[in-house]
Amino acid sequence: MMLGIYEDTGSLGFPSTTVDDYLAAAHLLSCGAKLTQVSDILAKDLTSGQISCCTTCSRDAEYTIRGIEW
């Protein structure tokens, strides 16, 4: 999920990045997400299949974290 957030938000730097993106990333970090792994993957070119997977997961994800719907 962290990879999807970083990919969709330009590492949380796109103007379209929302507070919810930051809150979701913060929650994932508190659950043990590793930014070094995200950075290692994003530093390399993703295959079209990997990009498609990230896009699909991000677009279709409906989840609740601690009772908050994202």
HTML snippet that shows the backbone in 3Dmol.js (N, CA, C, O; Angstrom):
<script src="https://3Dmol.org/build/3Dmol-min.js"></script>
<div id="view" style="width:600px;height:400px;position:relative"></div>
<script>
const pdb = `
ATOM      1  N   MET A   1       0.818  -1.195   0.000  1.00  0.00           N
ATOM      2  CA  MET A   1       0.000   0.000   0.000  1.00  0.00           C
ATOM      3  C   MET A   1       0.868   1.268   0.000  1.00  0.00           C
ATOM      4  O   MET A   1       0.552   2.253  -0.668  1.00  0.00           O
ATOM      5  N   MET A   2       1.973   1.220   0.768  1.00  0.00           N
ATOM      6  CA  MET A   2       2.846   2.403   0.809  1.00  0.00           C
ATOM      7  C   MET A   2       3.409   2.699  -0.580  1.00  0.00           C
ATOM      8  O   MET A   2       3.501   3.858  -0.985  1.00  0.00           O
ATOM      9  N   LEU A   3       3.777   1.665  -1.293  1.00  0.00           N
ATOM     10  CA  LEU A   3       4.294   1.852  -2.646  1.00  0.00           C
ATOM     11  C   LEU A   3       3.240   2.518  -3.529  1.00  0.00           C
ATOM     12  O   LEU A   3       3.558   3.415  -4.309  1.00  0.00           O
ATOM     13  N   GLY A   4       2.000   2.084  -3.406  1.00  0.00           N
ATOM     14  CA  GLY A   4       0.920   2.685  -4.184  1.00  0.00           C
ATOM     15  C   GLY A   4       0.719   4.150  -3.855  1.00  0.00           C
ATOM     16  O   GLY A   4       0.528   4.973  -4.751  1.00  0.00           O
ATOM     17  N   ILE A   5       0.760   4.480  -2.568  1.00  0.00           N
ATOM     18  CA  ILE A   5       0.602   5.877  -2.155  1.00  0.00           C
ATOM     19  C   ILE A   5       1.736   6.726  -2.722  1.00  0.00           C
ATOM     20  O   ILE A   5       1.505   7.806  -3.265  1.00  0.00           O
ATOM     21  N   TYR A   6       2.954   6.229  -2.591  1.00  0.00           N
ATOM     22  CA  TYR A   6       4.100   6.996  -3.088  1.00  0.00           C
ATOM     23  C   TYR A   6       4.075   7.142  -4.603  1.00  0.00           C
ATOM     24  O   TYR A   6       4.427   8.197  -5.130  1.00  0.00           O
ATOM     25  N   GLU A   7       3.664   6.097  -5.301  1.00  0.00           N
ATOM     26  CA  GLU A   7       3.595   6.156  -6.759  1.00  0.00           C
ATOM     27  C   GLU A   7       2.514   7.143  -7.205  1.00  0.00           C
ATOM     28  O   GLU A   7       2.750   7.962  -8.094  1.00  0.00           O
ATOM     29  N   ASP A   8       1.339   7.068  -6.595  1.00  0.00           N
ATOM     30  CA  ASP A   8       0.216   7.919  -6.998  1.00  0.00           C
ATOM     31  C   ASP A   8       0.391   9.379  -6.616  1.00  0.00           C
ATOM     32  O   ASP A   8      -0.196  10.255  -7.251  1.00  0.00           O
ATOM     33  N   THR A   9       1.186   9.656  -5.592  1.00  0.00           N
ATOM     34  CA  THR A   9       1.325  11.030  -5.101  1.00  0.00           C
ATOM     35  C   THR A   9       2.686  11.645  -5.416  1.00  0.00           C
ATOM     36  O   THR A   9       2.997  12.740  -4.949  1.00  0.00           O
ATOM     37  N   GLY A  10       3.499  10.941  -6.209  1.00  0.00           N
ATOM     38  CA  GLY A  10       4.841  11.458  -6.496  1.00  0.00           C
ATOM     39  C   GLY A  10       5.646  11.607  -5.226  1.00  0.00           C
ATOM     40  O   GLY A  10       6.249  12.649  -4.970  1.00  0.00           O
ATOM     41  N   SER A  11       5.646  10.542  -4.429  1.00  0.00           N
ATOM     42  CA  SER A  11       6.328  10.539  -3.122  1.00  0.00           C
ATOM     43  C   SER A  11       5.784  11.637  -2.212  1.00  0.00           C
ATOM     44  O   SER A  11       6.533  12.326  -1.519  1.00  0.00           O
ATOM     45  N   LEU A  12       4.471  11.777  -2.234  1.00  0.00           N
ATOM     46  CA  LEU A  12       3.723  12.747  -1.429  1.00  0.00           C
ATOM     47  C   LEU A  12       4.021  14.185  -1.835  1.00  0.00           C
ATOM     48  O   LEU A  12       3.859  15.104  -1.031  1.00  0.00           O
ATOM     49  N   GLY A  13       4.458  14.388  -3.082  1.00  0.00           N
ATOM     50  CA  GLY A  13       4.827  15.724  -3.517  1.00  0.00           C
ATOM     51  C   GLY A  13       3.944  16.339  -4.585  1.00  0.00           C
ATOM     52  O   GLY A  13       4.103  17.521  -4.890  1.00  0.00           O
ATOM     53  N   PHE A  14       3.016  15.583  -5.168  1.00  0.00           N
ATOM     54  CA  PHE A  14       2.143  16.151  -6.194  1.00  0.00           C
ATOM     55  C   PHE A  14       1.154  17.129  -5.551  1.00  0.00           C
ATOM     56  O   PHE A  14       0.759  16.935  -4.401  1.00  0.00           O
ATOM     57  N   PRO A  15       0.755  18.164  -6.270  1.00  0.00           N
ATOM     58  CA  PRO A  15      -0.228  19.111  -5.729  1.00  0.00           C
ATOM     59  C   PRO A  15      -1.561  18.445  -5.367  1.00  0.00           C
ATOM     60  O   PRO A  15      -2.299  18.953  -4.523  1.00  0.00           O
ATOM     61  N   SER A  16      -1.863  17.325  -5.993  1.00  0.00           N
ATOM     62  CA  SER A  16      -3.125  16.628  -5.713  1.00  0.00           C
ATOM     63  C   SER A  16      -3.057  15.763  -4.451  1.00  0.00           C
ATOM     64  O   SER A  16      -4.060  15.166  -4.059  1.00  0.00           O
ATOM     65  N   THR A  17      -1.882  15.691  -3.811  1.00  0.00           N
ATOM     66  CA  THR A  17      -1.728  14.906  -2.586  1.00  0.00           C
ATOM     67  C   THR A  17      -2.615  15.497  -1.499  1.00  0.00           C
ATOM     68  O   THR A  17      -2.669  16.712  -1.311  1.00  0.00           O
ATOM     69  N   THR A  18      -3.312  14.609  -0.786  1.00  0.00           N
ATOM     70  CA  THR A  18      -4.265  15.061   0.231  1.00  0.00           C
ATOM     71  C   THR A  18      -3.777  14.726   1.640  1.00  0.00           C
ATOM     72  O   THR A  18      -2.820  13.975   1.827  1.00  0.00           O
ATOM     73  N   VAL A  19      -4.451  15.297   2.604  1.00  0.00           N
ATOM     74  CA  VAL A  19      -4.180  14.976   4.002  1.00  0.00           C
ATOM     75  C   VAL A  19      -4.406  13.483   4.228  1.00  0.00           C
ATOM     76  O   VAL A  19      -3.657  12.849   4.971  1.00  0.00           O
ATOM     77  N   ASP A  20      -5.418  12.926   3.601  1.00  0.00           N
ATOM     78  CA  ASP A  20      -5.681  11.487   3.744  1.00  0.00           C
ATOM     79  C   ASP A  20      -4.509  10.647   3.258  1.00  0.00           C
ATOM     80  O   ASP A  20      -4.222   9.599   3.838  1.00  0.00           O
ATOM     81  N   ASP A  21      -3.822  11.089   2.197  1.00  0.00           N
ATOM     82  CA  ASP A  21      -2.633  10.376   1.732  1.00  0.00           C
ATOM     83  C   ASP A  21      -1.565  10.362   2.823  1.00  0.00           C
ATOM     84  O   ASP A  21      -0.952   9.329   3.091  1.00  0.00           O
ATOM     85  N   TYR A  22      -1.353  11.510   3.442  1.00  0.00           N
ATOM     86  CA  TYR A  22      -0.365  11.586   4.522  1.00  0.00           C
ATOM     87  C   TYR A  22      -0.777  10.753   5.727  1.00  0.00           C
ATOM     88  O   TYR A  22       0.057  10.077   6.329  1.00  0.00           O
ATOM     89  N   LEU A  23      -2.056  10.798   6.083  1.00  0.00           N
ATOM     90  CA  LEU A  23      -2.526  10.013   7.226  1.00  0.00           C
ATOM     91  C   LEU A  23      -2.385   8.516   6.966  1.00  0.00           C
ATOM     92  O   LEU A  23      -1.989   7.760   7.853  1.00  0.00           O
ATOM     93  N   ALA A  24      -2.713   8.091   5.740  1.00  0.00           N
ATOM     94  CA  ALA A  24      -2.570   6.675   5.402  1.00  0.00           C
ATOM     95  C   ALA A  24      -1.103   6.261   5.447  1.00  0.00           C
ATOM     96  O   ALA A  24      -0.770   5.193   5.960  1.00  0.00           O
ATOM     97  N   ALA A  25      -0.221   7.114   4.906  1.00  0.00           N
ATOM     98  CA  ALA A  25       1.214   6.806   4.930  1.00  0.00           C
ATOM     99  C   ALA A  25       1.727   6.747   6.370  1.00  0.00           C
ATOM    100  O   ALA A  25       2.525   5.874   6.710  1.00  0.00           O
ATOM    101  N   ALA A  26       1.275   7.666   7.206  1.00  0.00           N
ATOM    102  CA  ALA A  26       1.700   7.663   8.610  1.00  0.00           C
ATOM    103  C   ALA A  26       1.234   6.395   9.315  1.00  0.00           C
ATOM    104  O   ALA A  26       1.975   5.804  10.101  1.00  0.00           O
ATOM    105  N   HIS A  27       0.022   5.987   9.035  1.00  0.00           N
ATOM    106  CA  HIS A  27      -0.484   4.759   9.649  1.00  0.00           C
ATOM    107  C   HIS A  27       0.337   3.554   9.185  1.00  0.00           C
ATOM    108  O   HIS A  27       0.706   2.703   9.993  1.00  0.00           O
ATOM    109  N   LEU A  28       0.618   3.487   7.905  1.00  0.00           N
ATOM    110  CA  LEU A  28       1.405   2.363   7.388  1.00  0.00           C
ATOM    111  C   LEU A  28       2.802   2.344   8.004  1.00  0.00           C
ATOM    112  O   LEU A  28       3.334   1.276   8.307  1.00  0.00           O
ATOM    113  N   LEU A  29       3.394   3.513   8.190  1.00  0.00           N
ATOM    114  CA  LEU A  29       4.699   3.583   8.854  1.00  0.00           C
ATOM    115  C   LEU A  29       4.612   3.068  10.287  1.00  0.00           C
ATOM    116  O   LEU A  29       5.496   2.349  10.754  1.00  0.00           O
ATOM    117  N   SER A  30       3.547   3.439  10.971  1.00  0.00           N
ATOM    118  CA  SER A  30       3.393   2.983  12.359  1.00  0.00           C
ATOM    119  C   SER A  30       3.169   1.477  12.436  1.00  0.00           C
ATOM    120  O   SER A  30       3.399   0.860  13.476  1.00  0.00           O
ATOM    121  N   CYS A  31       2.719   0.889  11.325  1.00  0.00           N
ATOM    122  CA  CYS A  31       2.512  -0.571  11.265  1.00  0.00           C
ATOM    123  C   CYS A  31       3.750  -1.304  10.760  1.00  0.00           C
ATOM    124  O   CYS A  31       3.735  -2.528  10.635  1.00  0.00           O
ATOM    125  N   GLY A  32       4.817  -0.570  10.468  1.00  0.00           N
ATOM    126  CA  GLY A  32       6.059  -1.222  10.085  1.00  0.00           C
ATOM    127  C   GLY A  32       6.474  -1.087   8.635  1.00  0.00           C
ATOM    128  O   GLY A  32       7.439  -1.726   8.215  1.00  0.00           O
ATOM    129  N   ALA A  33       5.770  -0.267   7.849  1.00  0.00           N
ATOM    130  CA  ALA A  33       6.197  -0.052   6.460  1.00  0.00           C
ATOM    131  C   ALA A  33       7.616   0.502   6.458  1.00  0.00           C
ATOM    132  O   ALA A  33       7.979   1.294   7.327  1.00  0.00           O
ATOM    133  N   LYS A  34       8.407   0.090   5.492  1.00  0.00           N
ATOM    134  CA  LYS A  34       9.814   0.502   5.401  1.00  0.00           C
ATOM    135  C   LYS A  34      10.021   1.406   4.187  1.00  0.00           C
ATOM    136  O   LYS A  34       9.910   0.960   3.045  1.00  0.00           O
ATOM    137  N   LEU A  35      10.321   2.672   4.442  1.00  0.00           N
ATOM    138  CA  LEU A  35      10.525   3.611   3.338  1.00  0.00           C
ATOM    139  C   LEU A  35      11.758   3.254   2.515  1.00  0.00           C
ATOM    140  O   LEU A  35      11.820   3.584   1.331  1.00  0.00           O
ATOM    141  N   THR A  36      12.730   2.592   3.113  1.00  0.00           N
ATOM    142  CA  THR A  36      13.905   2.191   2.335  1.00  0.00           C
ATOM    143  C   THR A  36      13.506   1.197   1.251  1.00  0.00           C
ATOM    144  O   THR A  36      14.043   1.239   0.144  1.00  0.00           O
ATOM    145  N   GLN A  37      12.581   0.316   1.556  1.00  0.00           N
ATOM    146  CA  GLN A  37      12.121  -0.644   0.544  1.00  0.00           C
ATOM    147  C   GLN A  37      11.338   0.065  -0.551  1.00  0.00           C
ATOM    148  O   GLN A  37      11.494  -0.251  -1.730  1.00  0.00           O
ATOM    149  N   VAL A  38      10.500   1.022  -0.170  1.00  0.00           N
ATOM    150  CA  VAL A  38       9.743   1.795  -1.160  1.00  0.00           C
ATOM    151  C   VAL A  38      10.713   2.536  -2.064  1.00  0.00           C
ATOM    152  O   VAL A  38      10.569   2.519  -3.286  1.00  0.00           O
ATOM    153  N   SER A  39      11.694   3.181  -1.467  1.00  0.00           N
ATOM    154  CA  SER A  39      12.661   3.940  -2.239  1.00  0.00           C
ATOM    155  C   SER A  39      13.492   3.052  -3.158  1.00  0.00           C
ATOM    156  O   SER A  39      13.808   3.444  -4.281  1.00  0.00           O
ATOM    157  N   ASP A  40      13.848   1.856  -2.686  1.00  0.00           N
ATOM    158  CA  ASP A  40      14.591   0.922  -3.533  1.00  0.00           C
ATOM    159  C   ASP A  40      13.780   0.515  -4.756  1.00  0.00           C
ATOM    160  O   ASP A  40      14.317   0.415  -5.859  1.00  0.00           O
ATOM    161  N   ILE A  41      12.498   0.283  -4.560  1.00  0.00           N
ATOM    162  CA  ILE A  41      11.647  -0.144  -5.673  1.00  0.00           C
ATOM    163  C   ILE A  41      11.389   1.019  -6.621  1.00  0.00           C
ATOM    164  O   ILE A  41      11.469   0.850  -7.837  1.00  0.00           O
ATOM    165  N   LEU A  42      11.079   2.201  -6.082  1.00  0.00           N
ATOM    166  CA  LEU A  42      10.773   3.346  -6.932  1.00  0.00           C
ATOM    167  C   LEU A  42      12.006   3.862  -7.661  1.00  0.00           C
ATOM    168  O   LEU A  42      11.880   4.490  -8.713  1.00  0.00           O
ATOM    169  N   ALA A  43      13.187   3.611  -7.126  1.00  0.00           N
ATOM    170  CA  ALA A  43      14.414   4.058  -7.780  1.00  0.00           C
ATOM    171  C   ALA A  43      14.664   3.274  -9.060  1.00  0.00           C
ATOM    172  O   ALA A  43      15.406   3.725  -9.932  1.00  0.00           O
ATOM    173  N   LYS A  44      14.053   2.111  -9.175  1.00  0.00           N
ATOM    174  CA  LYS A  44      14.192   1.280 -10.366  1.00  0.00           C
ATOM    175  C   LYS A  44      12.961   1.479 -11.233  1.00  0.00           C
ATOM    176  O   LYS A  44      11.891   1.845 -10.749  1.00  0.00           O
ATOM    177  N   ASP A  45      13.132   1.234 -12.510  1.00  0.00           N
ATOM    178  CA  ASP A  45      11.977   1.304 -13.394  1.00  0.00           C
ATOM    179  C   ASP A  45      11.058   0.126 -13.104  1.00  0.00           C
ATOM    180  O   ASP A  45      11.495  -1.023 -13.057  1.00  0.00           O
ATOM    181  N   LEU A  46       9.792   0.428 -12.913  1.00  0.00           N
ATOM    182  CA  LEU A  46       8.815  -0.634 -12.722  1.00  0.00           C
ATOM    183  C   LEU A  46       8.409  -1.198 -14.078  1.00  0.00           C
ATOM    184  O   LEU A  46       8.383  -0.486 -15.082  1.00  0.00           O
ATOM    185  N   THR A  47       8.098  -2.470 -14.086  1.00  0.00           N
ATOM    186  CA  THR A  47       7.586  -3.078 -15.316  1.00  0.00           C
ATOM    187  C   THR A  47       6.163  -2.590 -15.531  1.00  0.00           C
ATOM    188  O   THR A  47       5.532  -2.080 -14.605  1.00  0.00           O
ATOM    189  N   SER A  48       5.662  -2.740 -16.730  1.00  0.00           N
ATOM    190  CA  SER A  48       4.286  -2.322 -16.996  1.00  0.00           C
ATOM    191  C   SER A  48       3.309  -3.126 -16.146  1.00  0.00           C
ATOM    192  O   SER A  48       2.273  -2.598 -15.741  1.00  0.00           O
ATOM    193  N   GLY A  49       3.613  -4.386 -15.867  1.00  0.00           N
ATOM    194  CA  GLY A  49       2.767  -5.204 -15.007  1.00  0.00           C
ATOM    195  C   GLY A  49       2.736  -4.687 -13.583  1.00  0.00           C
ATOM    196  O   GLY A  49       1.683  -4.679 -12.946  1.00  0.00           O
ATOM    197  N   GLN A  50       3.892  -4.253 -13.073  1.00  0.00           N
ATOM    198  CA  GLN A  50       3.954  -3.707 -11.715  1.00  0.00           C
ATOM    199  C   GLN A  50       3.199  -2.388 -11.621  1.00  0.00           C
ATOM    200  O   GLN A  50       2.493  -2.140 -10.644  1.00  0.00           O
ATOM    201  N   ILE A  51       3.346  -1.552 -12.627  1.00  0.00           N
ATOM    202  CA  ILE A  51       2.628  -0.282 -12.649  1.00  0.00           C
ATOM    203  C   ILE A  51       1.126  -0.532 -12.703  1.00  0.00           C
ATOM    204  O   ILE A  51       0.355   0.120 -11.998  1.00  0.00           O
ATOM    205  N   SER A  52       0.718  -1.469 -13.533  1.00  0.00           N
ATOM    206  CA  SER A  52      -0.697  -1.827 -13.637  1.00  0.00           C
ATOM    207  C   SER A  52      -1.233  -2.331 -12.303  1.00  0.00           C
ATOM    208  O   SER A  52      -2.338  -1.975 -11.895  1.00  0.00           O
ATOM    209  N   CYS A  53      -0.450  -3.154 -11.632  1.00  0.00           N
ATOM    210  CA  CYS A  53      -0.856  -3.685 -10.324  1.00  0.00           C
ATOM    211  C   CYS A  53      -1.016  -2.558  -9.313  1.00  0.00           C
ATOM    212  O   CYS A  53      -2.005  -2.522  -8.581  1.00  0.00           O
ATOM    213  N   CYS A  54      -0.062  -1.643  -9.262  1.00  0.00           N
ATOM    214  CA  CYS A  54      -0.143  -0.509  -8.333  1.00  0.00           C
ATOM    215  C   CYS A  54      -1.373   0.349  -8.632  1.00  0.00           C
ATOM    216  O   CYS A  54      -2.095   0.762  -7.725  1.00  0.00           O
ATOM    217  N   THR A  55      -1.593   0.603  -9.903  1.00  0.00           N
ATOM    218  CA  THR A  55      -2.729   1.422 -10.306  1.00  0.00           C
ATOM    219  C   THR A  55      -4.038   0.752  -9.926  1.00  0.00           C
ATOM    220  O   THR A  55      -4.933   1.390  -9.371  1.00  0.00           O
ATOM    221  N   THR A  56      -4.147  -0.532 -10.227  1.00  0.00           N
ATOM    222  CA  THR A  56      -5.363  -1.273  -9.906  1.00  0.00           C
ATOM    223  C   THR A  56      -5.600  -1.316  -8.404  1.00  0.00           C
ATOM    224  O   THR A  56      -6.718  -1.080  -7.945  1.00  0.00           O
ATOM    225  N   CYS A  57      -4.561  -1.614  -7.639  1.00  0.00           N
ATOM    226  CA  CYS A  57      -4.706  -1.680  -6.175  1.00  0.00           C
ATOM    227  C   CYS A  57      -5.118  -0.333  -5.605  1.00  0.00           C
ATOM    228  O   CYS A  57      -5.988  -0.264  -4.736  1.00  0.00           O
ATOM    229  N   SER A  58      -4.504   0.728  -6.085  1.00  0.00           N
ATOM    230  CA  SER A  58      -4.813   2.053  -5.567  1.00  0.00           C
ATOM    231  C   SER A  58      -6.227   2.478  -5.948  1.00  0.00           C
ATOM    232  O   SER A  58      -6.955   3.044  -5.132  1.00  0.00           O
ATOM    233  N   ARG A  59      -6.603   2.204  -7.178  1.00  0.00           N
ATOM    234  CA  ARG A  59      -7.916   2.622  -7.669  1.00  0.00           C
ATOM    235  C   ARG A  59      -9.038   1.832  -7.014  1.00  0.00           C
ATOM    236  O   ARG A  59     -10.080   2.385  -6.660  1.00  0.00           O
ATOM    237  N   ASP A  60      -8.815   0.546  -6.859  1.00  0.00           N
ATOM    238  CA  ASP A  60      -9.880  -0.326  -6.378  1.00  0.00           C
ATOM    239  C   ASP A  60      -9.901  -0.518  -4.868  1.00  0.00           C
ATOM    240  O   ASP A  60     -10.819  -1.133  -4.325  1.00  0.00           O
ATOM    241  N   ALA A  61      -8.893   0.006  -4.200  1.00  0.00           N
ATOM    242  CA  ALA A  61      -8.810  -0.236  -2.753  1.00  0.00           C
ATOM    243  C   ALA A  61      -9.921   0.497  -2.017  1.00  0.00           C
ATOM    244  O   ALA A  61     -10.101   1.707  -2.160  1.00  0.00           O
ATOM    245  N   GLU A  62     -10.645  -0.258  -1.241  1.00  0.00           N
ATOM    246  CA  GLU A  62     -11.599   0.316  -0.307  1.00  0.00           C
ATOM    247  C   GLU A  62     -11.277  -0.351   1.005  1.00  0.00           C
ATOM    248  O   GLU A  62     -11.445  -1.561   1.160  1.00  0.00           O
ATOM    249  N   TYR A  63     -10.811   0.442   1.951  1.00  0.00           N
ATOM    250  CA  TYR A  63     -10.372  -0.159   3.195  1.00  0.00           C
ATOM    251  C   TYR A  63     -10.668   0.779   4.347  1.00  0.00           C
ATOM    252  O   TYR A  63     -10.904   1.973   4.163  1.00  0.00           O
ATOM    253  N   THR A  64     -10.649   0.226   5.493  1.00  0.00           N
ATOM    254  CA  THR A  64     -10.873   0.999   6.710  1.00  0.00           C
ATOM    255  C   THR A  64      -9.693   0.801   7.632  1.00  0.00           C
ATOM    256  O   THR A  64      -9.283  -0.331   7.888  1.00  0.00           O
ATOM    257  N   ILE A  65      -9.149   1.885   8.128  1.00  0.00           N
ATOM    258  CA  ILE A  65      -8.052   1.833   9.078  1.00  0.00           C
ATOM    259  C   ILE A  65      -8.550   2.475  10.366  1.00  0.00           C
ATOM    260  O   ILE A  65      -8.899   3.655  10.407  1.00  0.00           O
ATOM    261  N   ARG A  66      -8.569   1.666  11.407  1.00  0.00           N
ATOM    262  CA  ARG A  66      -9.028   2.144  12.722  1.00  0.00           C
ATOM    263  C   ARG A  66     -10.373   2.848  12.637  1.00  0.00           C
ATOM    264  O   ARG A  66     -10.588   3.881  13.272  1.00  0.00           O
ATOM    265  N   GLY A  67     -11.264   2.287  11.857  1.00  0.00           N
ATOM    266  CA  GLY A  67     -12.615   2.824  11.760  1.00  0.00           C
ATOM    267  C   GLY A  67     -12.772   4.005  10.834  1.00  0.00           C
ATOM    268  O   GLY A  67     -13.869   4.550  10.711  1.00  0.00           O
ATOM    269  N   ILE A  68     -11.694   4.418  10.173  1.00  0.00           N
ATOM    270  CA  ILE A  68     -11.763   5.555   9.248  1.00  0.00           C
ATOM    271  C   ILE A  68     -11.777   4.993   7.838  1.00  0.00           C
ATOM    272  O   ILE A  68     -10.886   4.235   7.456  1.00  0.00           O
ATOM    273  N   GLU A  69     -12.787   5.366   7.068  1.00  0.00           N
ATOM    274  CA  GLU A  69     -12.838   4.914   5.685  1.00  0.00           C
ATOM    275  C   GLU A  69     -11.995   5.837   4.830  1.00  0.00           C
ATOM    276  O   GLU A  69     -12.101   7.058   4.944  1.00  0.00           O
ATOM    277  N   TRP A  70     -11.160   5.272   3.977  1.00  0.00           N
ATOM    278  CA  TRP A  70     -10.279   6.049   3.093  1.00  0.00           C
ATOM    279  C   TRP A  70     -10.764   5.939   1.687  1.00  0.00           C
ATOM    280  O   TRP A  70     -10.166   6.518   0.781  1.00  0.00           O
TER     281      TRP A  70
END
`;
const viewer = $3Dmol.createViewer("view");
viewer.addModel(pdb, "pdb");
viewer.setStyle({}, {cartoon: {color: "spectrum"}});
viewer.zoomTo();
viewer.render();
</script>
